[in-house]
Amino acid sequence: MNAFPRRRAGVFCAWVLAATVTHPAVAAWPDDKPIRMIVPYTAGGASDTLGRMVAAHLTTTLKQTVVVENRPGAGSMLGSQFVARADPDGYTFLLGSISNVLNNFFYKDPLYDLRRDLAPVAQLVTVPNYLAVAPSVPAKTIPELIALAKKDGKGLSCSTSGIGSSPYLSCELFRLLSGAQIINVPFKGGAQAIQAAIGQQSTMVFANEALPFITSGQLRALGVTTPKRAAFLPDVPAIGESLKDYDVTAWYGVWAPAGTPSEVLERVSEDIKATLAQPQARKTLATLGAEPAHAGPKAFGQYVEQEMQRWQTLTQSMNVKPQ
């Protein structure tokens, strides 16, 4: 699937033209080589869109080419490990997400140590996961979907974007709290998970990239995973309205290899903050249903630590067994 559908491409190009230089060039990037933004997922998803949006703006402000490299696999761990092992010279960054936290509790060996091997740069956005079904699925509400899953004891299949991802956890928490028989089918990325639901290879899908498919009518949204309804889909209930204590809020952020100079982290963080303030960037985020949530290196690091503690408690209560 193309990372930028035509409807989104015009918004993106207009945003790039609108980007302005907010800082003079600095000596932190003396070599004439591209800066790499590693996206640990396949093209076509929210991570890819965000990575390319940020890369385009940084190319302008840093006066240095920033290229996106998709390195999917193992629930984002392969791409994240690549960055963790990279030289801390300011030429490699990771467009990561809540999955970088969750993998610590789904895998015995997440391939790298988030606290030790990666340096937080900036939080980007928060975004809900959407619970959606194809229009042919008879259930039109969360209670109806749960009833359908319990009917005849056959259960339902749910496509998600890989073990340890927030959509995967969204499905697991839904299964636990609903008591329904649901088979969680992880794909390499959100785009593939969505296509499985559209093609009726799965009954339902949890994905944070589903908004364009919902607005186009290819999928029908039954709920959002955030505690409150999304402002852009006010008629779609929060799953927590039907299942008490349900809350899975996805987020995205940028890391660098540990040891990257602090001035580089701060500079990139400030440029990312400027990216999120661009009107055309806001339009791009709106296509994803994402809300800007910038935090600098220190604040983002504190937030990640809070998330580590929160999800350790929750996954233990869910009886998650690391693989």
Secondary structure, DSSP 8 states (H G I E B T S, - for coil): --SS-HHHHHHHHHHHHH----S---TT--SSS-EEEEE-S-TTSHHHHHHHHHHHHHHHHHTS-EEEEE---GGGHHHHHHHHTS-SSSSEEEEEETHHHHHHHH-S--SS-HHHHEEEEEEEEEEE-EEEE-TTSS--SHHHHHHHHHGGG--EEEEESSTTSHHHHHHHHHHHHH---EEEEE-SSHHHHHHHHHTTSSSEEEESS-HHHHHTTSSEEEEESSSS--TTSTTS-BGGGTSTT---EEEEEEEEETT--HHHHHHHHHHHHHHHHSHHHHHHHHHHT-EEEEE-HHHHHHHHHHHHHHHHHHHHHTT----
